[in-house]
Amino acid sequence: MAERFAALLEGGWQLLAALTASPVAALALYLSAQLLALALVVDAIDKARTTQGAIAWAVALVAMPLLAAPLYLSVGQRRFYGYVAARRRGDLQIQATAAKVIDRLSRDHRLDGSAPAGHWPTLEKLARLPATSGNRVVLLENGSATFDAIMAAIASAERYLLVQFYIIRNDRTGRRLQSALIAAANRGVAVYLLYDGIGSWGLSRRYLAKLRGAGVRAEPFATTRFNWRGRFQVNFRNHRKIVLIDGHTALVGGLNIGDEYAGQHPRLTPWRDTHTQLTGPAVMGVQLSFAEDWYWVTEQLLPLHWQPPPVGDATAASGEALAIPTGPADELESCQLMFLHVISRAQTSLIIATPYFVPDEPVIKALRLAALRGVAVHIITPKMTDSRWVQLSSMAHMEECALAGITFYRYRKGFMHQKVLLADNAEVLIGTANLDNRSFRLNFELTIAIRSASSAAQVAAMLQRDMADSERFDPLSYARSHRYQRALGRLSRLLAPLQ
């Protein structure tokens, strides 16, 4: 892929040089770019999901058409139009399956009414699925526990495996997954693997050929299909991480497949992350998410099992849970609304762990209001970073939010990559979504919402340990001693609507 991109870039530069060799050609090129930019300004105003984004793109397109026009076509879209079209084409089939699943979950696994009024209905509308009781949730901290659980789950599969990751690397951890999937396929299990075509851009053909040679259906999730507009939509990513076994167990969370996630990165080790293993009827929501993504890639509906089996231990299977898939093909900004709903409902305490704290204005205001109405708001971010530019923007947001009484912690023991929220020591979100513009509007994400006393207690204890391993952020000290970084941070924050 890198070679093809380099060749395409070289060809583009040669074409540009040829066009600009003549003054007449250069003028024609500029006028064409200006006309295209004006058309895109109309498109940006019509389709941008935020006023700030529309204004930023309009100014950039008018002022710098040659640069901004191709940039807008590649990263400026806010709706994944090809996916929407595919969803509509498969509507009769996929929605018929979804309707049966919803009816079955509502009939056989309805909640017992113990949840506070107003907690689940909003999330159910965002997920387009009912929340269910009778789920068991196992918390998995860091790479060792998560990868051991993933491999054990794959080894237990009897009928089919659904596997989806944003990043898969051809390293020791990636080859461990490869071997496990091949072993499953060799014993007759149907194995379906989705990986993001850009997130896993370095995955070798040899790695994939070995999987496919063993009978594994391995497909890249790409954004360049079906219509001309999709050819440019390289900014959308499928950020979901799923391992699902026979329709009864799903593993979802923050870890991708690579040695860094297993704590073997030369700089970011130890890698702090959180995954969850879900058993029970809520697994059907995870399976529907994968089935829809698979349909986008292949235009095929998978022959899956849609009857959730009962969880063996009735005492452990008491948790209420809901799988919430979100993404740029949704009619509403479902990921952002999910966070806004949970933040606005918090009454006493709110703890959020996120590797990238670059929220938009509505979420910032919701967090400030929570702090102002007396909620103890604690946000954990990493001190060590894998993106210096994003960290500078995060620090600018942290400095601003700290003035409203929000307490920030910077995790010191390696790189923290988990995406966890705990509200009022009762309601939990664990999944793939970061607190940033990309997760809110550009990425396909998956979050597990949980209401369970035992799960909330485990998450609370985990986050308390993380805060103990962190240093508190002092906005006044930061303002005094990091003037250059503050300036860069405020600049990077201005570019957030363009991301």
C-alpha distance (Angstrom), angle and dihedral (degrees) to the residues before:
residue distance angle dihedral
M1 . . .
A2 3.81 . .
E3 3.83 90.8 .
R4 3.81 92.3 49.9
F5 3.80 91.1 48.6
A6 3.81 91.6 49.7
A7 3.82 91.0 49.7
L8 3.81 91.3 48.7
L9 3.81 91.2 49.0
E10 3.79 91.5 49.2
G11 3.80 90.8 49.8
G12 3.78 90.4 50.4
W13 3.79 92.4 52.2
Q14 3.82 90.8 49.1
L15 3.82 91.0 50.8
L16 3.81 91.1 48.1
A17 3.80 91.2 49.4
A18 3.80 91.0 51.0
L19 3.79 92.8 49.2
T20 3.79 94.1 48.0
A21 3.80 94.4 47.3
S22 3.79 88.9 85.3
P23 3.84 122.2 52.4
V24 3.80 90.2 -139.5
A25 3.81 91.8 51.3
A26 3.79 90.8 46.5
L27 3.81 91.3 51.9
A28 3.80 91.0 47.9
L29 3.79 90.2 50.1
Y30 3.80 92.2 50.6
L31 3.81 93.8 47.0
S32 3.81 91.0 48.2
A33 3.79 90.8 50.1
Q34 3.80 90.5 48.0
L35 3.82 92.0 51.7
L36 3.80 90.8 47.4
A37 3.82 90.0 47.8
L38 3.81 91.8 52.3
A39 3.80 90.3 51.1
L40 3.79 89.6 49.3
V41 3.81 90.9 49.9
V42 3.80 87.9 60.9
D43 3.80 89.4 47.4
A44 3.82 91.8 49.0
I45 3.80 92.9 49.9
D46 3.79 91.0 47.1
K47 3.81 99.2 44.6
A48 3.81 109.2 24.2
R49 3.80 110.7 113.7
T50 3.80 94.5 -145.8
T51 3.80 131.1 47.2
Q52 3.80 90.1 -136.2
G53 3.79 91.1 54.5
A54 3.79 92.9 48.7
I55 3.82 92.1 50.4
A56 3.81 93.4 45.3
W57 3.80 92.8 50.8
A58 3.81 93.6 43.9
V59 3.81 92.1 53.4
A60 3.80 92.8 45.1
L61 3.81 93.6 47.5
V62 3.80 94.0 50.2
A63 3.81 95.4 42.5
M64 3.81 99.5 40.5
P65 3.82 108.8 19.7
L66 3.81 96.7 161.5
L67 3.79 91.4 55.2
A68 3.78 102.8 29.5
A69 3.82 99.7 45.7
P70 3.83 97.1 63.3
L71 3.80 89.3 38.0
Y72 3.80 91.6 54.4
L73 3.80 92.2 48.3
S74 3.80 91.0 53.1
V75 3.81 103.4 38.3
G76 3.79 107.9 6.6
Q77 3.81 101.2 79.9
R78 3.80 117.3 104.4
R79 3.80 99.0 -170.2
F80 3.77 125.1 60.0
Y81 3.79 94.6 -135.1
G82 3.79 97.8 -179.9
Y83 3.79 91.6 54.4
V84 3.81 90.6 48.1
A85 3.81 90.0 52.6
A86 3.80 92.0 48.0
R87 3.79 90.4 48.2
R88 3.80 89.2 53.4
R89 3.81 93.0 47.3
G90 3.78 90.4 52.1
D91 3.76 93.6 39.1
L92 3.80 97.4 109.7
Q93 3.79 93.3 50.6
I94 3.79 102.4 35.6
Q95 3.77 94.8 40.0
A96 3.80 91.2 48.4
T97 3.80 88.4 55.9
A98 3.80 91.7 44.5
A99 3.81 91.5 49.6
K100 3.81 91.0 54.1
V101 3.80 91.4 48.5
I102 3.81 92.6 48.1
D103 3.80 91.5 49.1
R104 3.80 92.2 49.1
L105 3.80 94.3 46.8
S106 3.81 92.0 46.8
R107 3.79 92.3 48.5
D108 3.80 101.7 41.8
H109 3.81 106.2 23.9
R110 3.80 106.3 32.5
L111 3.78 119.3 150.7
D112 3.80 119.0 -94.0
G113 3.82 93.3 -128.6
S114 3.80 96.3 -105.6
A115 3.81 93.8 118.6
P116 3.80 114.7 96.3
A117 3.79 113.8 -97.4
G118 3.77 111.4 -90.8
H119 3.80 97.0 20.2
W120 3.79 102.0 103.7
P121 3.84 107.0 24.7
T122 3.81 95.3 73.4
L123 3.78 93.5 46.7
E124 3.80 90.3 45.8
K125 3.80 90.3 55.6
L126 3.80 91.0 50.2
A127 3.81 91.6 48.2
R128 3.80 93.9 39.1
L129 3.81 85.9 -137.8
P130 3.80 135.3 95.0
A131 3.79 121.5 -106.3
T132 3.80 111.4 -119.0
S133 3.79 140.2 -155.6
G134 3.78 126.9 -138.9
N135 3.81 96.8 61.5
R136 3.76 127.7 140.0
V137 3.81 119.8 -149.2
V138 3.80 124.4 -166.2
L139 3.81 116.5 -166.8
L140 3.82 114.4 -137.7
E141 3.79 117.6 -163.3
N142 3.81 120.2 -159.0
G143 3.77 133.0 -22.7
S144 3.79 103.5 -60.1
A145 3.81 95.6 55.6
T146 3.80 92.9 39.5
F147 3.79 98.3 48.4
D148 3.80 92.3 43.9
A149 3.82 88.6 52.9
I150 3.81 91.7 46.9
M151 3.80 93.2 50.5
A152 3.80 92.3 45.8
A153 3.80 90.3 49.9
I154 3.80 92.6 49.3
A155 3.82 90.2 49.2
S156 3.80 89.8 53.6
A157 3.83 95.6 53.3
E158 3.79 115.1 118.4
R159 3.82 105.7 172.1
Y160 3.80 113.3 13.7
L161 3.79 145.2 -8.7
L162 3.80 126.7 -151.5
V163 3.81 111.8 -162.8
Q164 3.80 125.8 178.0
F165 3.81 130.7 168.5
Y166 3.77 136.7 165.1
I167 3.81 92.3 -143.2
I168 3.80 127.3 29.1
R169 3.79 116.7 172.4
N170 3.78 129.3 -163.4
D171 3.80 93.4 -126.1
R172 3.79 134.3 105.2
T173 3.81 93.5 -68.0
G174 3.80 92.4 43.6
R175 3.79 91.7 50.6
R176 3.79 89.5 49.1
L177 3.81 88.9 57.9
Q178 3.80 90.5 43.9
S179 3.80 92.2 54.1
A180 3.80 92.3 47.2
L181 3.82 92.6 50.9
I182 3.81 92.4 46.9
A183 3.80 90.7 50.0
A184 3.80 89.8 51.5
A185 3.80 92.2 49.1
N186 3.82 91.0 48.2
R187 3.80 90.9 57.1
G188 3.79 91.6 52.6
V189 3.81 102.7 -93.9
A190 3.81 115.4 143.0
V191 3.82 104.9 -123.5
Y192 3.83 122.3 -162.9
L193 3.80 118.2 -175.4
L194 3.82 126.9 -171.9
Y195 3.80 122.1 -175.0
D196 3.79 129.4 174.4
G197 3.79 109.1 -103.3
I198 3.81 93.8 -141.4
G199 3.80 100.4 32.9
S200 3.83 88.5 52.5
W201 3.80 95.5 36.7
G202 3.82 92.4 134.0
L203 3.80 94.6 55.7
S204 3.82 106.5 123.1
R205 3.78 125.5 -125.0
R206 3.78 88.7 -127.0
Y207 3.81 90.9 58.8
L208 3.79 91.4 51.5
A209 3.81 94.1 41.6
K210 3.78 90.6 56.4
L211 3.80 90.4 52.6
R212 3.79 94.0 46.4
G213 3.78 91.5 45.4
A214 3.79 88.4 59.8
G215 3.80 91.8 51.2
V216 3.80 100.5 -96.1
R217 3.81 113.3 145.1
A218 3.82 100.4 -135.3
E219 3.80 117.6 179.4
P220 3.83 133.9 171.3
F221 3.79 118.9 -128.2
A222 3.80 102.5 -129.8
T223 3.80 131.9 176.4
T224 3.81 97.8 -152.3
R225 3.79 103.3 86.8
F226 3.80 142.8 112.4
N227 3.82 103.6 0.5
W228 3.80 139.9 43.7
R229 3.79 92.7 -112.5
G230 3.79 91.2 56.1
R231 3.80 90.2 57.5
F232 3.79 88.4 74.9
Q233 3.80 100.7 38.0
V234 3.81 97.9 103.9
N235 3.80 93.5 136.7
F236 3.80 95.5 75.5
R237 3.80 117.4 90.8
N238 3.77 134.9 -173.9
H239 3.79 99.8 -131.7
R240 3.82 97.0 173.7
K241 3.80 122.2 125.3
I242 3.79 114.1 -160.2
V243 3.78 137.7 161.2
L244 3.81 110.8 177.1
I245 3.79 125.6 -179.8
D246 3.82 124.6 -156.4
G247 3.80 92.8 -37.6
H248 3.81 95.1 -69.4
T249 3.84 108.8 79.5
A250 3.80 130.4 41.2
L251 3.79 131.9 -178.3
V252 3.81 114.8 -156.2
G253 3.80 132.5 165.8
G254 3.77 147.3 90.8
L255 3.81 104.3 -46.8
N256 3.79 124.1 102.0
I257 3.80 125.4 -170.6
G258 3.79 111.0 -85.2
D259 3.78 141.7 97.3
E260 3.81 92.7 -100.9
Y261 3.82 89.7 62.3
A262 3.79 88.4 52.2
G263 3.82 90.0 56.4
Q264 3.81 97.0 -99.1
H265 3.80 102.2 115.0
P266 3.83 113.3 127.0
R267 3.83 92.9 -133.6
L268 3.83 110.3 14.9
T269 3.79 98.5 51.0
P270 2.97 129.6 156.9
W271 3.81 92.6 49.5
R272 3.81 111.5 -153.6
D273 3.80 113.5 -154.5
T274 3.80 142.7 143.2
H275 3.79 132.5 -139.8
T276 3.78 132.0 172.5
Q277 3.79 133.6 -143.9
L278 3.79 112.1 -146.1
T279 3.79 126.8 -164.7
G280 3.78 124.9 178.7
P281 3.81 140.1 45.8
A282 3.83 94.4 -37.7
V283 3.81 86.7 71.2
M284 3.81 87.0 77.1
G285 3.81 89.2 70.0
V286 3.80 91.2 54.6
Q287 3.80 89.5 48.6
L288 3.81 92.3 51.0
S289 3.80 89.5 52.1
F290 3.80 91.6 53.8
A291 3.81 92.7 43.8
E292 3.81 91.3 55.1
D293 3.82 92.6 48.1
W294 3.79 90.2 48.3
Y295 3.79 90.4 51.2
W296 3.81 90.4 53.4
V297 3.80 90.7 53.6
T298 3.82 100.5 40.3
E299 3.82 106.9 13.0
Q300 3.81 86.0 -128.4
L301 3.79 129.6 121.0
L302 3.79 112.8 -137.9
P303 3.83 122.0 -127.4
L304 3.79 96.7 -118.8
H305 3.79 135.6 163.7
W306 3.81 111.0 -108.4
Q307 3.81 101.9 -178.4
P308 3.83 109.1 95.0
P309 3.81 109.7 -140.5
P310 3.80 119.4 -135.9
V311 3.80 117.2 -95.4
G312 3.79 110.5 -110.5
D313 3.81 101.0 -131.9
A314 3.80 106.8 58.4
T315 3.80 93.0 -170.2
A316 3.79 92.2 56.0
A317 3.80 93.8 41.2
S318 3.77 97.0 73.5
G319 3.79 101.1 106.3
E320 3.77 125.5 116.2
A321 3.79 111.8 -137.9
L322 3.79 143.7 168.0
A323 3.81 131.2 -170.2
I324 3.81 109.8 -137.9
P325 3.82 115.3 -165.1
T326 3.81 113.2 -168.5
G327 3.77 134.3 179.4
P328 3.82 151.6 135.5
A329 3.82 92.8 -75.4
D330 3.83 91.7 64.7
E331 3.78 119.5 106.2
L332 3.81 90.4 -130.1
E333 3.80 131.2 38.3
S334 3.77 88.2 -98.3
C335 3.82 99.3 173.4
Q336 3.79 93.8 51.3
L337 3.82 91.6 44.5
M338 3.80 90.8 50.8
F339 3.81 91.1 57.1
L340 3.79 92.9 42.1
H341 3.80 91.1 52.6
V342 3.80 95.6 51.2
I343 3.82 93.8 42.1
S344 3.78 93.2 49.1
R345 3.82 92.1 49.9
A346 3.81 95.4 52.6
Q347 3.80 111.9 115.1
T348 3.81 107.6 175.5
S349 3.81 112.8 5.1
L350 3.77 142.0 10.9
I351 3.81 126.0 -174.3
I352 3.80 119.9 -177.7
A353 3.81 126.7 -177.6
T354 3.80 114.2 -166.5
P355 3.82 133.0 154.0
Y356 3.81 92.7 -145.7
F357 3.79 119.5 40.2
V358 3.80 102.1 -170.9
P359 3.82 103.1 126.7
D360 3.77 124.9 168.4
E361 3.79 124.9 -112.6
P362 3.84 98.3 -88.3
V363 3.80 92.4 53.7
I364 3.81 91.7 45.1
K365 3.79 89.9 53.0
A366 3.81 91.8 47.2
L367 3.81 90.6 52.9
R368 3.82 91.8 47.6
L369 3.79 91.9 49.0
A370 3.80 90.7 49.6
A371 3.81 90.1 54.0
L372 3.81 92.2 44.9
R373 3.81 93.2 52.8
G374 3.80 89.9 54.6
V375 3.80 103.6 -92.9
A376 3.81 113.0 144.5
V377 3.82 100.1 -125.1
H378 3.81 116.4 -166.2
I379 3.81 121.8 176.7
I380 3.81 123.1 -170.9
T381 3.81 119.5 -157.1
P382 3.82 130.4 165.8
K383 3.78 122.4 -93.7
M384 3.80 88.6 -158.1
T385 3.81 113.5 60.4
D386 3.78 142.0 -165.3
S387 3.82 90.9 -154.7
R388 3.79 119.3 44.3
W389 3.81 93.9 -171.6
V390 3.82 92.9 52.9
Q391 3.79 90.6 46.4
L392 3.81 91.2 54.7
S393 3.80 89.8 52.3
S394 3.82 89.6 47.4
M395 3.80 91.2 53.2
A396 3.80 90.9 52.5
H397 3.81 90.2 53.3
M398 3.80 91.9 44.8
E399 3.80 92.5 52.2
E400 3.80 90.5 51.4
C401 3.82 95.9 45.3
A402 3.81 94.4 45.1
L403 3.81 88.8 66.4
A404 3.82 88.8 67.2
G405 3.80 91.9 56.4
I406 3.81 100.7 -92.2
T407 3.80 113.0 144.8
F408 3.79 117.3 -139.6
Y409 3.79 126.9 -161.6
R410 3.80 125.1 -163.4
Y411 3.79 111.0 -148.8
R412 3.81 110.9 -131.2
K413 3.83 106.5 -175.3
G414 3.80 99.5 82.6
F415 3.80 130.1 -59.1
M416 3.82 116.3 -28.0
H417 3.81 112.4 -148.5
Q418 3.82 102.7 161.2
K419 3.82 123.6 124.2
V420 3.81 107.1 -151.2
L421 3.81 134.5 146.1
L422 3.82 127.3 -172.6
A423 3.81 119.6 -172.9
D424 3.81 122.8 -169.0
N425 3.83 90.2 -17.7
A426 3.80 86.7 -77.9
E427 3.80 113.9 71.5
V428 3.81 121.0 61.1
L429 3.79 134.9 -169.6
I430 3.81 117.9 -169.3
G431 3.77 122.8 168.6
T432 3.77 148.2 89.4
A433 3.82 103.2 -56.7
N434 3.79 121.8 109.3
L435 3.79 123.9 -155.5
D436 3.80 93.3 -105.6
N437 3.78 143.2 98.1
R438 3.81 93.6 -98.9
S439 3.80 93.6 58.8
F440 3.81 91.7 40.9
R441 3.81 95.8 53.0
L442 3.81 115.9 2.0
N443 3.80 110.5 37.7
F444 3.77 132.0 71.7
E445 3.81 102.5 -127.1
L446 3.79 138.0 176.9
T447 3.80 125.8 -150.0
I448 3.80 129.6 -177.0
A449 3.81 112.2 -145.0
I450 3.80 111.9 -157.2
R451 3.79 135.1 -173.6
S452 3.79 109.1 -175.0
A453 3.79 128.8 128.3
S454 3.80 93.2 -139.5
S455 3.83 94.4 46.3
A456 3.81 92.0 46.6
A457 3.81 90.6 50.7
Q458 3.81 91.6 51.0
V459 3.80 92.5 47.3
A460 3.82 91.5 47.3
A461 3.81 91.3 52.1
M462 3.81 90.9 47.2
L463 3.80 93.7 50.5
Q464 3.81 91.7 45.9
R465 3.81 88.1 56.5
D466 3.79 89.7 49.4
M467 3.81 91.7 51.8
A468 3.80 89.5 49.0
D469 3.82 87.6 54.9
S470 3.80 91.1 51.4
E471 3.79 138.3 76.1
R472 3.79 121.2 -126.7
F473 3.77 116.2 -111.2
D474 3.81 113.8 -120.7
P475 3.83 109.7 -158.9
L476 3.81 93.8 -167.1
S477 3.80 93.4 52.0
Y478 3.79 90.5 46.1
A479 3.83 91.4 51.1
R480 3.81 91.8 51.4
S481 3.79 100.2 44.7
H482 3.81 105.9 30.8
R483 3.80 106.2 49.8
Y484 3.81 94.9 142.1
Q485 3.80 92.2 48.6
R486 3.82 90.9 46.5
A487 3.80 90.5 55.4
L488 3.80 92.3 49.6
G489 3.79 90.0 45.6
R490 3.78 93.2 53.8
L491 3.81 89.6 48.3
S492 3.81 92.4 50.8
R493 3.81 89.9 47.9
L494 3.81 89.6 58.2
L495 3.80 89.8 59.5
A496 3.82 94.4 54.7
P497 3.85 94.8 97.0
L498 3.82 89.0 57.2
Q499 3.79 94.4 53.6
